[in-house]
Amino acid sequence: MAEASPNGDDGLDRIELHLGASHGNASKFGERIAGLARALAAEAPVLKVRLHLPDPYDNAKPAPPAPDVDHAVPDERRLIAVLELAFRSPLVRRTFYASDAFKAATVGLADHVAYASAFAVSGVYTYVRDGELTLAGLRGSRPAQLIERIGAVNQAGADVRHLIRTGKPSAC
């Protein structure tokens, strides 16, 4: 049964891939990366593909605005895409990367991608679900894992949530 609000290692081999555009055309870059995502999602070894195409970073509107902090992003980092991929195991992932299907999906990618940075994902954490803080969102992912693992119901009740949110015990 799938966990609606995961908090920890789900046993899958996950990787997050940041792709930087080799040009400033957000539309063409987005189309090519979306095509890559569709091609990967169509392959059985790839259990999950999630694509995030953020708007190009606007140096005129730094995020978050902070006095005396330079938030300027160099041109080569202003337009990126993020792909989250999941495989059953590292062996499956590496075998897939050597496959003809992967090679076909990546043909011409260098025309649109200047660099790729890969990050292993060690766990999946849900801090907010349906507009509400989860136990991990309220307590932090590691304490929430411990609370769940040992079944510390006295750490997960409405009275504890109230105390953490307000700093005051709930009225008894």
N, C-alpha and C positions, 0 to 999 in steps of 0.2 A: 504494500500500500504506500503510495507516495505521501511524503510529509509536506503539508501545506506551508509550514514555516520552518524550513530546515535550519539547523544550528550545529554545524560541524561537518565532518568528512562523510560524504555520501558514498564513498567507495569508487567513484568514477575518476578517470584521468581527465582532468579539466585543464584547459589552457586559455589564457586571454591574450589576444593578439592585437597590438596597436599598429595600425598602418598609417603612414604619413604620405600625403599626396606629393607627387613630383611636379605638380603644377597648381595653379590657383583656380581651376574650373571645378567648383563644388559639384555641379550637376553631373559632369562626365565622371568624376571620381566616384561619386555616390552610385551612379549606374553600374560602373565596373565592379565595385565592391559588392553591391547588391547581387550582381550576377555571380560573383564568386560564392557568396553566401548561399544562393539558390542551388548552385552546382554541388557544394559540399553537403547541403541538407538532403539532397537526393541520393546520397550514398549511404548504404547500410552501416558501415563502420562508424559513421558520425551520428552519435546519439542525440546531440543537441547542437544547434547553431542559433546564436542570438547576435543580431547585428545592431550596433548603435552608430548612427551617423549624426554626430552633433553638428550644430551650426558652426561655421568657422569662427574662431575666437576673434573678438573685436578688441584690439588694443586700446581703442578710444574709451571703452567701457570696461575697466578692469574688474575682475571678479575674484574674490570679493574686494570691494574697494577698501583700502587701508592706507592711512597716512604714512608716508615715508617708506612704503614698501613697493618695490618695482615688480609689477605683475605683467610686464611686457613679454609677449611670446614671439620668438623669432619667426619669420615668414615660413620656414620649413616645418614648423610645429603648429601652425594656425589651423590647418585643415587635416583632420585625422578621422579614422574610422576604428571602431573597436569590435572585434569578433570574439565571442565566447564560444568555445568548442568543447565538447565532451565525448570521450571515447570510453570503452569498457576497460581498457588497460593501456599502459605505455606501449606494449608490444603491438596492439591493434593500431594505435596511433602511428607508430613508426612504420609499420607495414603499409598503412594507408598512404602515408607521405611518399612512399616509394612506388605507389601504384600508377598505372596509366591514367586512371580517373583523376587523381590529384594533379598529375602533370597537365592534363587537358584543361582542368579548371583554372590553372594558373598561367596558361599561355597568354602572353601579352600583358601580364600584370605589371611588369617593370615599366611599361609606358605610363602608368598611372601612380605607381607606388615608389617612393624614394627610399623608404626604410620600413622595416618591420621589427617590432620589439615583442618578444614572447614572454609571458609570465605564467608560471605554474600556479594553479589555484589550489590551495590546501584545504579549503572548506567553503561551505555555502552557509551564509548567515542571513537571517531575516530579522530586521529590526522593527519594521512596521508592516502590518498586514491588515488590509481593509481599513486603513486609517487609524489603527490602534497600535500602540507599542506592544511588541511581543515581549516575552521574558528576557530575551537577549537585548532588545532595545531598552528595556528598563534597567537591567542589571549589568549588561555587557555580555559578550558571547561566551567567554570562558566561565564566569560564575554561573551563567544560565546552563551551560553544559553540565557543570557539577551538580546544580540543583536538580536537573532532570535525571542525571545518572544515579544519584542516591535517593531520589524520590522525596526531596525536602519540601513537602507540601506547606510547611510553616514558613517557607521563603517565597511562596508564590501566590498567596491569598490576597484578597482585596485590601485587607488591613496593611499588608506590607507595601502594596502598590501605592496606597494613600500616603504612607509614611515616606516613601522614597520621593514621591512627587511633591509633597508639601513640606516635609521635614517635621511633621507633627503627627502624633498618633491619632488614629481615627477615634471618634467618640464611641464609647462602648455602651 
